[in-house]
Amino acid sequence: MVGVRFGGASWHRFGGGDMPARRQIGEAAESTLEDLDAAASGFAVRRAGASPAEAVVLREELIRFCLPFAGRMARRYRGRGEFLEDLEQVARLGLVKAIDRYDPERGSFTAYAVITISGELKRHFRDRTWGVHVPRRVQDLSLEVGHASMMLTGVLSRVPTTAELADHLRTTESAVLDAVESAAGHTPASLNAPVAEDGMVEFGDLLGGVDDALESVTDKLTVAELLMRMPARERRMLAMRFYGNHTQADIAAELGVSQMHVSRLLSRALSWLREGMLSDDPPHWEGSARPDRPGMQVSARAGERGTLVVRVSGEVDRDSAERLRAGLRHALARPGVPAMLVDLSAVPLVDAAGVAVLLEASRAAAGAGIEFGVTGAQSYVARVLAVSGLAACLKKT
């Protein structure tokens, strides 16, 4: 609290401030200090011995007496994009706060009212009128820069430089530049503002452009969901081929299979993805694991005339070939089996490891005197078996 001599009277300035604030106080109070101070002092004296109802009446009388003073304070802030009526309401609110909080023992009522009303008006501009959030210190400095610019323009008869504004406000040039830049956030341009005379084109229409990739978002989400339904091996192959830019030979070397097998798996995976994209329900992946059928399965049952039918379901590759070998060996070891028929109707793919197992089983069956045959092979599987030396074992269904 700083003591100041003003208009022949002594008062205490509440809170901090700078020279522009003191000049504002002096200008506002020059003609009203004696009357307002006397009215406030009389109000304080009469209120001390008044009843609650009388105190309310005295307070209202003082508020009405000081309303012109609040109006003059509000008019100092007009021309800044706010309606004068709104500013007057804010100033009157500050006046009421000043009356309710005023302590006669602390000095002049006019000085305290000027500070309180000015603070309310500045807070209104800072919190209610900015379209973009800006730190308070920058908002306050932006207002001061605007006032200083108008004053120096009149004194210098030209627009002041950044250095002159910084020197006048006793701050840095970078701070002045930040304040000037932040002033653009006070009233940002509307995206709906018309930019043509006919009003058909708005400012927002000139920003951005057509995003052609937006239409593919749904397809990308669908492909991602289908990929998660694929076996891990096929998913890895697709990732290596189309995201890692690996050749089929590189993928074959990485997975330990032939390049031809990689080509078949990729073709099959892409066909399945294409079918899944064109249907509402994802198609079942043949040979995929199920809760009740984990991977490739081998089962045996007795057929006609004592023939043992071994049914194989799922893909037969390097990973599942050993399971097929064990199943066929177990079937050949059964006593009294005159013939064995391997049913491949549920096998969509057989690689070199699977062919080797079937060749081994055919030789073992011949050595044991058991007739060996393969039935139900799909066209692709049948061609592979035929060129691999099992053409004589293929039975027509």
LUMLO-815834 format. One record per residue (C-alpha): x, y, z. Coordinates in steps of 0.02 Angstrom, whole numbers, padded with zeros to 5 digits, always signed. Layout:
N
XYZ;...
//
This chain:
397
+00000+00000+00000;+00082+00162-00061;+00041+00337+00002;+00006+00469-00133;-00034+00654-00125;-00179+00691-00243;-00286+00849-00259;-00233+00914-00089;-00291+00755-00003;-00191+00606+00055;-00245+00430+00001;-00173+00256-00009;-00164+00165-00175;-00224-00015-00159;-00116-00149-00241;+00017-00125-00374;+00013-00022-00533;+00116+00089-00647;+00118+00269-00704;-00022+00252-00835;-00137+00185-00699;-00095+00334-00587;-00131+00456-00726;-00297+00369-00758;-00342+00385-00574;-00297+00569-00575;-00399+00607-00730;-00552+00513-00668;-00548+00588-00495;-00500+00766-00539;-00678+00832-00530;-00759+00704-00416;-00635+00669-00276;-00710+00789-00149;-00893+00744-00180;-00869+00554-00188;-00753+00550-00040;-00875+00654+00063;-01021+00544+00012;-00926+00386+00054;-00870+00454+00222;-01047+00506+00265;-01110+00335+00214;-00983+00249+00327;-01032+00358+00475;-01219+00336+00453;-01205+00151+00421;-01114+00124+00586;-01271+00166+00686;-01403+00108+00563;-01510-00048+00567;-01488-00181+00432;-01636-00113+00334;-01573+00065+00347;-01398+00008+00294;-01472-00066+00135;-01559+00099+00095;-01400+00199+00128;-01300+00082+00015;-01424+00101-00127;-01420+00290-00111;-01230+00292-00122;-01234+00177-00274;-01357+00291-00364;-01251+00442-00320;-01094+00361-00393;-01173+00289-00552;-01122+00439-00662;-00942+00412-00606;-00952+00228-00659;-01024+00282-00827;-00878+00400-00859;-00757+00259-00818;-00847+00143-00940;-00842+00270-01081;-00653+00272-01072;-00655+00094-01142;-00779+00118-01283;-00728+00090-01463;-00644-00076-01426;-00775-00193-01498;-00891-00198-01347;-01060-00114-01328;-01058+00036-01211;-01208-00034-01118;-01110-00192-01075;-00962-00090-01017;-01074+00016-00907;-01144-00141-00825;-00967-00203-00790;-00917-00033-00720;-01070-00028-00607;-01027-00202-00543;-00853-00138-00501;-00931+00012-00414;-01039-00101-00305;-00887-00204-00258;-00790-00046-00215;-00931+00016-00101;-00949-00151-00013;-00762-00171+00016;-00716+00010+00054;-00630+00047+00220;-00628+00234+00263;-00471+00212+00368;-00370+00163+00215;-00388+00323+00115;-00485+00398-00029;-00641+00309-00090;-00622+00385-00264;-00448+00314-00286;-00504+00143-00228;-00659+00148-00341;-00553+00195-00493;-00439+00047-00464;-00582-00075-00433;-00687-00020-00582;-00537-00017-00699;-00491-00192-00642;-00666-00256-00678;-00665-00178-00851;-00493-00248-00893;-00545-00419-00829;-00700-00410-00939;-00596-00376-01094;-00471-00509-01044;-00591-00650-01005;-00746-00616-01111;-00695-00531-01273;-00548-00635-01334;-00594-00766-01464;-00430-00862-01436;-00352-00902-01268;-00204-00788-01235;-00105-00773-01072;-00166-00631-00962;-00001-00538-00958;+00001-00537-01149;-00180-00477-01155;-00142-00334-01036;+00013-00288-01133;-00085-00294-01296;-00205-00162-01228;-00062-00054-01168;+00025-00068-01336;-00134-00010-01422;-00151+00142-01308;+00033+00185-01324;+00026+00168-01512;-00117+00293-01526;-00034+00416-01408;+00137+00407-01493;+00057+00421-01665;-00017+00588-01613;+00147+00648-01538;+00263+00587-01676;+00140+00615-01821;+00184+00439-01883;+00165+00260-01830;+00287+00221-01689;+00418+00086-01711;+00430-00070-01604;+00582+00000-01515;+00490+00162-01474;+00340+00066-01405;+00454-00045-01301;+00546+00106-01233;+00384+00195-01191;+00311+00044-01101;+00479-00003-01022;+00476-00178-01090;+00569-00279-01222;+00540-00274-01409;+00501-00460-01413;+00364-00434-01285;+00289-00295-01392;+00294-00407-01546;+00207-00546-01450;+00073-00425-01393;+00044-00361-01570;+00033-00538-01638;-00086-00593-01501;-00203-00449-01542;-00258-00550-01694;-00334-00676-01574;-00453-00547-01499;-00578-00560-01641;-00532-00705-01756;-00607-00712-01930;-00761-00820-01949;-00752-00969-02067;-00930-00926-02120;-00886-00749-02172;-00933-00720-02355;-00790-00681-02474;-00894-00645-02629;-01026-00517-02665;-01160-00648-02696;-01123-00728-02527;-01112-00901-02604;-00928-00926-02558;-00872-00924-02376;-00699-00903-02303;-00696-01085-02244;-00723-01145-02422;-00553-01076-02469;-00462-01177-02337;-00408-01358-02356;-00444-01472-02501;-00525-01635-02551;-00446-01784-02464;-00456-01926-02590;-00391-02050-02461;-00543-02021-02352;-00648-02139-02458;-00525-02281-02428;-00536-02272-02238;-00678-02399-02232;-00583-02519-02347;-00426-02504-02241;-00523-02544-02082;-00603-02695-02166;-00436-02761-02229;-00360-02739-02056;-00501-02841-01978;-00484-02978-02110;-00297-02988-02086;-00322-03024-01902;-00428-03175-01952;-00288-03248-02058;-00161-03374-01994;-00002-03295-01929;+00103-03367-02071;-00001-03292-02212;-00014-03128-02119;+00175-03124-02102;+00197-03162-02288;+00082-03020-02339;+00174-02900-02224;+00343-02951-02293;+00283-02940-02473;+00182-02779-02473;+00255-02683-02325;+00433-02747-02321;+00451-02756-02512;+00530-02929-02500;+00532-03043-02650;+00450-03214-02648;+00623-03291-02645;+00667-03190-02489;+00506-03243-02404;+00537-03425-02449;+00712-03419-02376;+00646-03334-02219;+00507-03462-02191;+00601-03615-02252;+00483-03660-02394;+00495-03658-02583;+00466-03503-02686;+00325-03594-02778;+00240-03628-02612;+00253-03446-02562;+00174-03395-02727;+00028-03513-02699;+00001-03453-02520;+00005-03270-02570;-00117-03300-02713;-00234-03393-02597;-00223-03259-02462;-00260-03119-02585;-00408-03214-02658;-00477-03241-02483;-00456-03055-02442;-00543-03008-02604;-00688-03122-02564;-00699-03054-02387;-00702-02874-02450;-00849-02913-02566;-00954-03008-02439;-01041-02955-02280;-00981-03108-02183;-00795-03153-02189;-00771-03323-02273;-00699-03466-02172;-00514-03497-02196;-00495-03680-02243;-00371-03765-02132;-00377-03630-01999;-00381-03678-01817;-00547-03693-01728;-00583-03722-01544;-00637-03900-01583;-00519-03926-01730;-00346-03853-01694;-00255-03852-01862;-00239-04004-01975;-00332-04161-01917;-00310-04345-01959;-00448-04471-01920;-00475-04653-01970;-00633-04756-01993;-00678-04924-02065;-00747-04921-02242;-00822-05048-02359;-00744-05222-02370;-00626-05187-02226;-00544-05037-02311;-00473-04913-02185;-00519-04735-02234;-00400-04602-02166;-00479-04430-02179;-00363-04279-02180;-00427-04101-02155;-00328-03941-02164;-00168-03889-02250;-00026-04014-02261;+00138-03921-02254;+00302-03925-02163;+00219-03882-01997;+00086-04017-02006;+00175-04152-02108;+00240-04241-01954;+00063-04257-01886;+00007-04336-02049;+00154-04456-02047;+00112-04514-01872;-00071-04538-01918;-00032-04641-02073;+00095-04748-01981;-00031-04783-01845;-00161-04832-01976;-00041-04948-02069;+00004-05033-01904;-00174-05093-01878;-00189-05280-01900;-00296-05356-02037;-00308-05202-02147;-00318-05257-02330;-00324-05081-02403;-00303-04900-02348;-00383-04751-02433;-00325-04575-02391;-00468-04449-02409;-00400-04276-02457;-00567-04192-02498;-00543-04069-02353;-00362-04028-02396;-00343-03865-02493;-00153-03872-02506;-00011-03998-02501;+00170-03942-02509;+00331-04042-02536;+00335-04102-02355;+00158-04172-02371;+00198-04257-02537;+00350-04339-02457;+00240-04409-02317;+00114-04483-02442;+00255-04561-02546;+00328-04636-02388;+00157-04705-02339;+00129-04781-02512;+00296-04872-02506;+00263-04932-02329;+00092-04996-02381;+00166-05088-02531;+00295-05169-02419;+00158-05228-02300;+00050-05293-02442;-00085-05162-02413;-00170-05079-02560;-00143-04889-02548;-00246-04755-02631;-00288-04569-02623;-00464-04505-02653;-00556-04338-02654;-00403-04235-02701;-00446-04062-02764;-00386-04016-02938;-00234-03920-02880;-00184-04052-02753;-00213-04191-02880;-00094-04108-03005;+00040-04094-02872;+00022-04277-02824;+00020-04334-03005;+00184-04251-03050;+00261-04313-02887;+00243-04498-02927;+00075-04534-02847;-00030-04535-03005;-00062-04721-02990;-00129-04698-02814;-00260-04568-02861;-00435-04640-02858;-00583-04561-02945;-00728-04515-02831;
//
